[in-house]
Amino acid sequence: MEIRKHPDAPDPEELAELVVEPVPREEIERRRSDGQVLVEDNVREREDLDVMAYLSHKTDGTDSSNIGVGLYRLVQLFGTPQLPEYEAGEDISWRTDATFKYLFRATHRGDHDELPSEWLMTVHDSHVRFAASVAEWREDDEPFTADTKLALTTYALAQQLAADPVECVYEDVPF
């Protein structure tokens, strides 16, 4: 099911209460050198949720999950991915199902009962499809399953980041 049509997905106005910032590469490297592991719950691959995020519409009106659209917008907004293993120009022969990954910190600035005030999320591709994961730094790589509300909010927020155009003006030219 498309994430925006899921009955438990957040209302788009709720997403306006969230601030998303890239986690600095220095913080990632520090945590890793301290022995922490980034563990993720890939929302797109969760069978209990069965959701998909589409990034664009084809000319025939159907949805498309063209990963290039999402990556292009993420690069426009945040530059290249800050995780060292996804740096452009590096050896990518080890990659199996992801070719890019961003690590973000989401902060809720409004009133909320069901979501944490702050959490980590990754935005990435998964088997050539747009994906997002709830992430946590841990001492081991033991898998976890995020709360349903948090998982759906993360995926909807990631879709909004990568699919919705950002209005900006550079040298008096609107983009």
C-alpha positions as CSV (number, residue, x, y, z in Angstrom):
1,M,0.0,0.0,0.0
2,E,1.2,3.5,-0.8
3,I,2.4,5.2,2.5
4,R,0.1,8.2,2.0
5,K,-2.9,5.9,1.7
6,H,-2.1,3.8,4.7
7,P,-4.8,4.3,7.4
8,D,-2.3,4.7,10.2
9,A,0.1,7.0,8.3
10,P,0.5,10.5,9.7
11,D,-1.4,13.4,8.3
12,P,0.9,15.6,6.1
13,E,0.3,18.5,8.5
14,E,1.7,16.5,11.3
15,L,5.0,16.2,9.4
16,A,5.4,20.0,9.5
17,E,6.1,19.7,13.2
18,L,9.2,17.7,12.5
19,V,12.7,19.0,11.9
20,V,15.1,16.7,10.0
21,E,18.9,17.3,10.1
22,P,21.8,15.2,8.8
23,V,23.9,13.6,11.5
24,P,27.4,15.1,11.2
25,R,30.0,12.7,9.8
26,E,32.2,13.4,12.8
27,E,29.5,12.1,15.1
28,I,29.1,8.9,13.1
29,E,32.8,8.3,13.1
30,R,33.1,9.0,16.9
31,R,30.2,6.6,17.7
32,R,31.8,3.9,15.5
33,S,35.2,4.4,17.1
34,D,33.5,4.0,20.5
35,G,32.3,0.6,19.3
36,Q,28.6,1.5,18.6
37,V,26.8,0.0,15.6
38,L,24.0,1.6,13.7
39,V,21.1,-0.8,13.7
40,E,18.1,-0.2,11.4
41,D,14.5,-1.4,11.0
42,N,13.7,-1.1,7.3
43,V,10.1,0.1,7.1
44,R,9.7,-0.8,3.4
45,E,10.6,-4.4,4.0
46,R,8.4,-4.9,7.1
47,E,5.7,-7.5,6.2
48,D,3.4,-6.3,9.0
49,L,3.2,-2.8,7.4
50,D,3.3,-3.6,3.7
51,V,3.9,0.0,2.6
52,M,5.7,1.6,-0.4
53,A,6.7,5.2,-1.0
54,Y,6.4,6.5,-4.5
55,L,8.5,9.4,-5.5
56,S,7.0,10.6,-8.7
57,H,4.1,10.1,-11.1
58,K,4.5,8.8,-14.6
59,T,3.0,10.7,-17.5
60,D,0.2,8.1,-17.7
61,G,-0.8,9.1,-14.1
62,T,0.5,6.0,-12.4
63,D,3.0,6.1,-9.5
64,S,6.6,5.4,-10.0
65,S,9.3,4.5,-7.4
66,N,12.1,5.8,-9.6
67,I,15.0,6.0,-7.1
68,G,16.9,8.5,-9.1
69,V,14.3,11.2,-8.3
70,G,14.7,10.7,-4.6
71,L,18.5,10.6,-4.7
72,Y,18.6,13.8,-6.8
73,R,16.4,15.7,-4.4
74,L,18.4,14.5,-1.4
75,V,21.6,15.6,-3.0
76,Q,20.1,19.0,-3.7
77,L,19.0,19.4,-0.1
78,F,21.8,17.7,1.8
79,G,24.8,17.1,-0.5
80,T,26.2,13.6,-0.9
81,P,25.5,11.0,1.8
82,Q,27.6,11.5,5.0
83,L,28.1,7.9,5.9
84,P,31.7,7.2,5.0
85,E,31.0,3.9,3.2
86,Y,28.6,5.7,0.8
87,E,31.0,8.5,-0.2
88,A,31.0,9.1,-3.9
89,G,33.9,7.6,-5.8
90,E,34.6,4.8,-3.2
91,D,34.8,1.1,-4.0
92,I,31.2,-0.1,-4.1
93,S,31.7,-3.8,-4.8
94,W,30.6,-4.8,-1.3
95,R,27.2,-3.2,-1.7
96,T,24.4,-5.7,-2.0
97,D,21.1,-3.9,-1.9
98,A,21.8,-0.2,-1.1
99,T,23.8,2.3,-3.2
100,F,23.2,5.3,-1.0
101,K,22.2,6.0,2.6
102,Y,21.7,9.2,4.6
103,L,21.5,9.3,8.4
104,F,19.2,11.9,9.8
105,R,18.1,13.1,13.2
106,A,14.3,13.9,13.4
107,T,13.2,16.2,16.1
108,H,9.5,16.7,17.0
109,R,9.0,20.4,17.9
110,G,5.2,20.2,18.6
111,D,3.0,18.5,21.1
112,H,3.0,14.8,20.7
113,D,2.1,11.7,22.7
114,E,2.9,8.9,20.3
115,L,6.3,9.8,19.0
116,P,9.7,10.4,20.7
117,S,10.9,13.9,20.8
118,E,13.9,12.8,18.8
119,W,15.0,9.7,16.8
120,L,17.3,8.6,14.1
121,M,16.3,7.5,10.6
122,T,18.1,6.5,7.5
123,V,16.9,7.3,4.0
124,H,18.3,4.9,1.4
125,D,17.5,2.6,-1.5
126,S,16.6,-1.0,-0.9
127,H,16.6,-3.4,-3.8
128,V,16.3,-0.4,-6.3
129,R,13.3,1.0,-4.4
130,F,13.1,4.1,-2.1
131,A,13.3,3.1,1.5
132,A,13.6,4.5,5.0
133,S,14.5,2.9,8.3
134,V,14.2,3.8,12.0
135,A,17.7,3.6,13.3
136,E,19.4,3.4,16.7
137,W,23.0,3.3,17.9
138,R,23.6,0.1,19.9
139,E,26.5,-1.8,21.4
140,D,25.6,-4.9,19.2
141,D,23.9,-5.5,15.9
142,E,20.9,-7.2,17.4
143,P,17.9,-6.4,15.2
144,F,14.9,-4.5,16.5
145,T,11.4,-3.6,15.3
146,A,10.3,0.0,15.7
147,D,6.9,1.1,17.0
148,T,4.3,1.1,14.1
149,K,3.5,4.9,14.5
150,L,7.2,5.8,14.5
151,A,7.9,3.5,11.5
152,L,5.1,4.9,9.4
153,T,6.0,8.5,10.4
154,T,9.6,7.9,9.4
155,Y,8.7,6.5,6.0
156,A,6.2,9.3,5.3
157,L,8.7,11.9,6.3
158,A,11.4,10.4,4.2
159,Q,9.0,10.3,1.2
160,Q,8.2,14.0,1.8
161,L,11.9,14.8,1.9
162,A,12.7,13.1,-1.4
163,A,9.5,13.6,-3.4
164,D,8.2,17.1,-2.6
165,P,10.0,19.9,-4.5
166,V,11.6,22.5,-2.4
167,E,11.0,26.1,-3.5
168,C,14.1,28.3,-3.4
169,V,15.5,31.3,-5.2
170,Y,19.1,31.7,-6.2
171,E,20.3,34.9,-7.8
172,D,16.6,36.0,-8.3
173,V,15.8,32.8,-10.2
174,P,13.1,30.5,-8.7
175,F,13.8,26.8,-8.6
